[in-house]
Amino acid sequence: MKLLDKIGREFSGYNILESGKRLFDRRPLQCSLYVTDRCNLDCAYCTEYDNSRPHPNLEDLKKWIRKIRELGTMRIALVGGEPLVHPNIVEIVRYCRELGFATSLTTNGFLLTRELVAQLEDAGLQVMQISVDRMTPSPITKKSFKTILPKLDYFRDSKISLHITGVICADTLPEAQAVLETGLSRGIPTEVRLVHADPLNRFRVDRGPREELERFIDSMIERKRRGEKIHTSEAILNYQRSLLRGEHVEWTCMAGYKLFFVSAQGKFWICSMVHTDKHIMDVTLDDLYANYRKKSCQDGCGVYCAVSASLLVQKPVRVLGREILARARRVPSLLSPSLGPGINDSTAARITNPDGTREVNGSTDSGPTADNGVTLREGV
């Protein structure tokens, strides 16, 4: 890949002109669209899939996508379930790009093939997030990094910007470094997010010792400042550290306004955990703007995409400026040969934890309680 292309990828997703418009008008910045509820895996902790439900048909999805664009939405994130199980996923991506969306897709990576990556790139996909839980599978999760490591080579010369996301909690903490180092050693932007509780301090997993979690977050902040490819923003890392410390963070939730979700049944959701029965085709800009307010569920919120959008809108210069600066610090490393995605598996195998393990467990997100008029999704 040419040097200028590599540098351009460091700033992909930050269309400053378009993003700037969304900071000053009443139109949304991003929508996450569930293209299916179905998944090829059946991880025990997950409530984000339902294999009893059929895929939404392509024409319905296109109708909802047009509506999302008509609302002025700039970015669309294709999620699930597992988006790659939808038989028309390539055409869905192509249609989003034809309408002018900045387009991303989140996957567990198991269904990726070299041919599919090429097709998604040809359709115009710009960003792919691979979500992993462990280096190897466990009784509660099959989302293992080891399984998809050979597939990372498919992106060696791809125009798709790839990043890896994991979750940190008590179960993952002893091995979380392995996921982080494996991704970074291959030149892939990687993050490990803090698992969160709902506003009533209910955790579906043990969060782990606060001091150890805080040290891990601090290390990612420091490494990001040095120019390493820690994927998430410093604003979100600081926010997670404040959650650990029980510190109050002053912010106004923009979920349902600047960022919203659409279910695989076409329902408008405030965020991934706070749902309504209103159909997306009936949503107006006034409906969106009505969600511009502090919400009863925002204290302790761990829906990080909603927090990120909210902080960006409220403190654009600080949040966006620091992210651009962090990415600019990566540029010198692009001027000389690096390991990059082609690093061999034996190198990754040597990345172990002090106790010799190479496993990382558990992306398990609990959600906030619902405000009046909305309901929380029932666990599958």
C-alpha positions in Angstrom: 0.0 0.0 0.0 1.3 3.5 -0.9 2.5 5.8 1.9 -0.1 8.4 1.2 -2.8 5.7 1.3 -1.5 4.5 4.7 -1.5 8.1 6.0 -5.0 8.6 4.7 -6.2 5.5 6.5 -5.0 6.9 9.8 -7.6 9.7 9.4 -10.4 7.7 7.8 -13.7 8.2 9.5 -12.9 11.8 10.4 -14.5 13.8 7.6 -14.1 17.0 9.4 -16.2 19.1 7.1 -19.2 16.7 7.2 -18.7 16.0 10.9 -18.6 19.8 11.6 -22.0 20.3 10.0 -23.5 17.8 12.5 -22.1 19.7 15.4 -24.2 22.8 14.6 -27.4 21.5 13.0 -30.2 19.3 14.3 -29.4 16.3 12.1 -27.9 13.0 13.4 -24.3 12.0 13.1 -24.6 8.2 13.1 -27.1 5.3 13.0 -26.4 1.7 13.9 -28.6 -0.6 11.9 -29.2 -4.2 12.9 -29.2 -6.0 9.5 -30.1 -9.3 11.2 -30.7 -10.8 14.6 -29.2 -14.1 13.6 -25.7 -15.2 14.4 -23.4 -18.1 13.5 -22.3 -18.3 17.1 -24.2 -18.9 20.3 -22.1 -17.4 23.1 -23.8 -18.0 26.4 -23.6 -14.4 27.7 -24.9 -12.7 24.6 -28.4 -11.1 24.3 -27.7 -9.6 20.9 -28.8 -12.5 18.7 -32.0 -14.5 18.1 -31.8 -17.3 15.6 -35.6 -17.8 15.6 -36.1 -14.6 13.7 -35.7 -14.4 9.9 -33.4 -11.9 8.2 -35.2 -8.6 7.3 -35.6 -8.7 3.5 -33.4 -6.5 1.3 -36.2 -4.2 0.1 -37.2 -3.4 3.7 -33.6 -2.7 4.7 -33.1 -0.4 1.7 -36.3 1.5 2.6 -35.1 1.9 6.2 -31.6 3.0 4.9 -33.1 5.6 2.7 -35.1 7.0 5.6 -32.0 7.1 7.8 -30.3 9.0 5.1 -33.2 11.4 4.6 -32.9 12.3 8.3 -29.5 13.6 7.4 -27.5 10.9 9.0 -23.8 10.9 8.0 -22.5 7.5 9.1 -24.2 4.1 9.2 -22.8 1.2 11.2 -24.0 -2.3 10.1 -24.4 -4.5 13.2 -26.2 -7.6 14.4 -26.5 -10.5 15.3 -23.7 -11.2 12.9 -24.1 -9.0 9.8 -22.1 -11.4 7.6 -24.8 -14.1 7.9 -27.2 -11.9 5.9 -27.1 -13.2 2.3 -27.3 -9.7 0.8 -24.7 -8.0 3.0 -22.5 -7.0 0.1 -25.4 -5.3 -1.7 -26.5 -3.7 1.6 -23.0 -2.1 1.9 -23.0 -1.0 -1.7 -26.4 0.6 -1.3 -25.3 2.5 1.8 -22.3 3.8 -0.1 -24.4 4.8 -3.1 -26.5 7.0 -0.8 -23.4 8.7 0.5 -23.0 7.1 3.9 -19.7 6.6 5.7 -20.1 2.9 6.2 -18.7 0.5 8.8 -19.5 -3.1 9.8 -19.0 -5.0 13.1 -18.4 -8.8 12.9 -17.0 -11.7 14.9 -14.8 -12.4 11.9 -15.5 -16.2 11.6 -17.3 -15.9 8.2 -14.6 -13.8 6.6 -13.0 -15.2 3.4 -10.6 -13.5 1.1 -13.3 -13.4 -1.6 -15.8 -11.8 0.8 -13.3 -9.1 2.0 -12.7 -8.3 -1.7 -16.4 -8.0 -2.4 -17.0 -5.8 0.6 -14.1 -3.6 -0.4 -15.5 -3.4 -4.0 -18.9 -2.4 -2.5 -17.2 0.5 -0.7 -17.0 -0.7 2.9 -14.7 1.7 4.7 -14.3 0.4 8.3 -14.6 -3.1 9.8 -14.5 -3.8 13.5 -13.8 -7.4 14.6 -15.0 -8.1 18.1 -13.2 -10.8 20.0 -13.5 -12.2 23.5 -10.6 -14.6 24.0 -7.5 -15.9 22.3 -9.1 -19.3 22.5 -12.8 -20.4 23.0 -14.4 -21.1 26.3 -17.6 -22.7 27.6 -19.3 -19.3 27.5 -17.9 -17.7 24.3 -16.6 -18.9 21.0 -15.4 -15.5 19.8 -11.7 -16.4 19.8 -8.9 -14.3 18.4 -6.9 -17.4 17.5 -9.6 -18.6 15.1 -9.5 -15.4 13.0 -5.7 -14.7 13.1 -5.1 -16.2 9.7 -7.9 -14.1 8.3 -6.2 -10.8 9.1 -3.9 -11.3 6.2 -6.9 -10.7 3.9 -6.6 -7.0 4.9 -2.9 -6.7 4.0 -3.5 -4.6 0.9 -7.2 -3.8 1.5 -8.6 -0.3 1.5 -10.9 -1.3 4.4 -9.7 0.1 7.7 -9.7 -2.7 10.3 -9.7 -2.5 14.0 -10.0 -5.0 16.9 -12.2 -4.6 20.0 -12.1 -6.6 23.2 -13.6 -6.3 26.7 -11.9 -6.1 30.0 -13.3 -7.5 33.3 -12.2 -9.8 36.1 -12.4 -12.9 33.8 -10.3 -11.2 31.0 -8.0 -9.1 33.1 -5.1 -11.7 33.5 -5.1 -12.2 29.7 -6.4 -8.9 28.3 -2.9 -7.8 27.5 -2.6 -10.7 25.0 -5.5 -9.5 22.9 -4.2 -5.9 22.9 -0.6 -6.9 22.1 -1.6 -9.4 19.4 -3.6 -6.7 17.6 -1.0 -3.9 18.0 1.9 -6.2 17.0 0.1 -6.7 13.6 -0.2 -3.0 13.1 -4.0 -3.1 13.7 -5.7 -0.4 15.8 -6.9 -2.3 18.9 -8.7 -1.5 22.1 -10.0 -3.4 25.1 -13.1 -1.8 26.6 -14.1 -1.7 30.3 -17.1 -3.9 31.0 -19.8 -1.8 32.6 -22.8 -2.0 34.9 -26.2 -0.5 34.6 -27.2 2.6 36.7 -28.2 0.2 39.5 -24.6 -1.1 39.6 -25.7 -4.5 38.3 -22.9 -6.4 36.6 -23.5 -9.6 34.6 -19.8 -10.5 35.2 -17.4 -9.7 37.9 -15.8 -6.4 37.0 -12.5 -7.2 38.8 -10.2 -5.3 41.1 -10.5 -1.6 40.6 -6.7 -0.9 40.9 -5.8 -3.4 38.3 -8.5 -2.2 35.9 -7.4 1.4 36.4 -3.7 0.5 35.7 -4.8 -1.2 32.4 -6.8 1.8 31.3 -3.9 4.2 32.3 -1.5 2.1 30.2 -3.8 2.5 27.2 -4.0 6.2 27.7 -0.2 6.5 27.9 0.4 4.3 24.9 -2.1 6.3 22.9 -0.3 9.5 23.8 2.9 7.9 22.5 1.3 7.3 19.2 0.5 3.6 19.5 -2.6 2.4 17.7 -5.0 2.3 20.7 -8.3 2.5 18.8 -10.6 4.3 21.1 -10.4 8.1 21.9 -8.6 9.5 24.9 -11.9 11.0 25.9 -13.5 7.6 26.2 -10.5 6.1 28.1 -10.7 9.0 30.6 -14.4 8.4 30.9 -13.9 4.7 31.7 -11.3 5.7 34.3 -13.8 8.0 35.9 -16.3 5.2 36.0 -13.8 3.1 37.9 -13.1 5.9 40.3 -16.8 6.7 40.8 -16.1 10.3 39.6 -19.0 12.4 38.2 -18.7 13.2 34.5 -20.7 16.1 33.3 -22.3 15.4 30.0 -25.6 15.3 28.2 -26.6 12.1 26.4 -27.1 12.5 22.7 -28.5 9.0 22.2 -31.7 9.0 20.2 -30.6 12.4 18.7 -27.1 12.5 17.2 -26.8 8.8 17.4 -29.6 6.2 17.3 -30.2 2.5 16.5 -32.7 0.7 14.2 -33.6 -2.9 15.0 -33.8 -5.7 12.5 -37.6 -5.2 12.7 -37.3 -1.5 11.7 -37.9 -0.2 15.2 -36.3 3.1 16.4 -34.1 2.6 19.4 -32.6 5.3 21.6 -29.5 3.2 21.9 -28.6 -0.5 21.9 -30.1 -1.0 25.3 -33.0 1.5 25.5 -35.7 0.6 23.0 -39.0 2.0 21.7 -41.8 0.6 19.6 -41.8 3.5 17.2 -41.0 2.5 13.6 -38.1 4.2 11.9 -40.3 5.2 9.0 -42.4 7.3 11.4 -39.5 9.1 13.0 -39.0 12.9 12.4 -36.2 15.3 13.1 -38.4 16.6 15.9 -38.6 13.1 17.4 -34.8 12.9 17.4 -34.3 16.4 18.9 -36.7 15.5 21.7 -34.0 13.1 22.9 -31.5 15.9 23.3 -31.6 15.9 27.1 -30.0 14.4 30.2 -31.4 10.9 30.7 -32.1 9.0 33.9 -29.9 6.1 32.6 -26.8 8.1 31.7 -24.9 8.0 35.0 -22.6 5.0 34.7 -23.5 4.4 31.1 -21.3 2.0 29.2 -22.8 2.3 25.8 -19.5 3.8 24.7 -20.6 4.8 21.1 -23.3 7.0 22.7 -20.9 8.5 25.2 -18.4 9.1 22.4 -20.9 10.9 20.2 -22.1 13.0 23.1 -18.7 14.1 24.2 -17.7 14.9 20.5 -20.8 17.1 20.1 -20.3 18.9 23.4 -16.5 19.3 23.3 -15.6 19.0 19.6 -12.3 20.9 19.6 -10.9 19.0 22.6 -12.1 15.5 21.6 -11.5 15.7 17.9 -8.3 17.7 18.3 -6.7 15.1 20.6 -7.7 12.2 18.4 -6.3 13.9 15.2 -3.1 14.6 17.2 -2.8 11.0 18.4 -3.2 9.7 14.9 -0.7 12.2 13.5 1.8 10.7 16.0 1.5 7.4 14.1 2.6 8.9 10.8 6.4 8.6 11.5 6.1 4.8 12.0 4.6 4.6 8.5 7.8 6.0 7.0 9.8 2.9 7.8 9.0 -0.8 7.4 7.0 -2.3 10.2 5.7 -5.7 11.2 2.2 -4.7 10.1 -0.6 -7.2 9.4 1.8 -9.7 7.9 3.4 -10.7 11.2 3.5 -14.5 11.4 1.5 -16.5 13.8 4.6 -17.7 15.7 5.2 -14.1 16.8 1.7 -13.8 18.0 2.0 -17.1 19.8 4.9 -15.7 21.9 2.7 -12.9 23.3 1.7 -14.4 26.6 0.7 -13.2 30.0 2.8 -13.6 33.2 0.8 -16.7 34.1 1.4 -18.2 30.7 -2.1 -17.9 29.4 -3.1 -16.6 26.1 -6.9 -16.4 26.5 -9.2 -13.5 26.8 -12.8 -13.9 27.8 -15.9 -12.1 27.7 -17.6 -9.1 26.1 -20.6 -8.8 28.3 -22.4 -5.4 28.4 -25.3 -4.6 30.7 -27.5 -1.8 29.7 -29.2 1.2 31.3 -32.7 1.2 32.5 -35.3 2.7 30.3 -36.8 6.1 30.5 -40.6 6.5 30.4 -42.1 5.3 27.2 -39.3 2.9 26.2 -38.5 -0.7 27.1 -35.3 -2.7 27.6 -34.8 -5.5 25.2 -35.4 -8.9 26.9 -32.5 -11.3 27.0 -32.5 -14.1 24.5 
